[in-house]
Amino acid sequence: MDIQPVVTALMAAFETYKPQATAIVVTILVDLGLGIAAALKRKSFLWAKVAGFYRTSVLPNLLGWATMTAALHFVTPEMVALFGPAAQWISPTISTGLLGAALIDLGVSIGKSVAELRGSVAS
């Protein structure tokens, strides 16, 4: 089985959605840093809690977005046959919606960490 066409298509999808992928990775790193800082302020930092949060929240959102974006990239030609001109905006709209959901979830976590840090600093 020749996987070169699949790799080529995945690289094309990554190039198309590079800004979105960068945004989610940067947001994950900000969330990680602030979450660790807040836990250290509380004196309750545990790597197991970090791993648990990423296993149950971050990775499902990230993998869900990446999987759907890649899948939509592959089916776009078939979507054109089904939906006509609307197919040109369906894939980006779904991908952006899923990205937004992941970023909102991370944003809530970032907000909680910032609130904890501000509360700890003010006390």
Secondary structure, DSSP 8 states (H G I E B T S, - for coil): ---HHHHHHHHHHHHHTHHHHHHHHHHHHHHHHHHHHHHHHHT---HHHHHHHIIIIIHHHHHHHHHHHHHHHHHHHHHHHHHGGGHHHHHHHHHHHHHHHHHHHHHHHHHHHHHHHHHHHH-
